[in-house]
C-alpha cells in the first residue's frame, strides 16, 4: 500500500503544525504547564515529520 499526501491534506497538516507550534511558543513564554508543552511539541513534530517523509501526490 502506497501512502501519498494530496496537496489539500498536506496543507491541512501544515496548518495544524503551525498552530501547534504557535501554541507551544505561547505556553513556553508564559511558563505554562509542562504537559501542554509536550502535547503541542509532539503534535508539531509529528506533523512536520509526516510532511518531510511522506511523498506528495504529483
N, C-alpha and C positions, 0 to 999 in steps of 0.2 A: 504494500500500500504506500503510495507516494503522497506525502502531505505537503501541499504548497499553500502559500498565502495569496489570497486575492488582494488587489490593491485596496479595496474597501476595508477588509479585515485587517490589513497591515496598518491602515490609517487609524482604525479604532484602537488597535493595540498600542500604537504610538501615542495617541491622546491619553490613554489610560496610564502609560508610563510617565508622561509629562505631569499629569495630575497627581500621581503618586509621588513623584519627585518633588513637586511643589509642596505637597502636604508633609513630606519628610523634612524639608527645609524649614517649614513653618513650625513644626513640633520641635525640631532641633534648636531653632533660635529662641523659642520660648522656654526651653529646657523642660519640655513635657515628659510624659511617661515613656520609659524605655520600650515598653511593649509596642507602643504606636510606632516608634522609630523602626523596630524590626518588621512590623507588618508592612508599612509603606516602603521600606527599603527592599524587602523581598519581592513585593509586587513590582516595583520599578525595575529591579534587576532581572526578574523573570521575564517581564515583557521585552526588555532590551535584548536579553539572550535569545528569545524566540525570534525577534526581528533580525538579529545578527546571524543566526544559524539555520533558519528555515527558509528555503528558497521561495521567491515570489513567482506567481504565475506570469508568464511572459506573453 
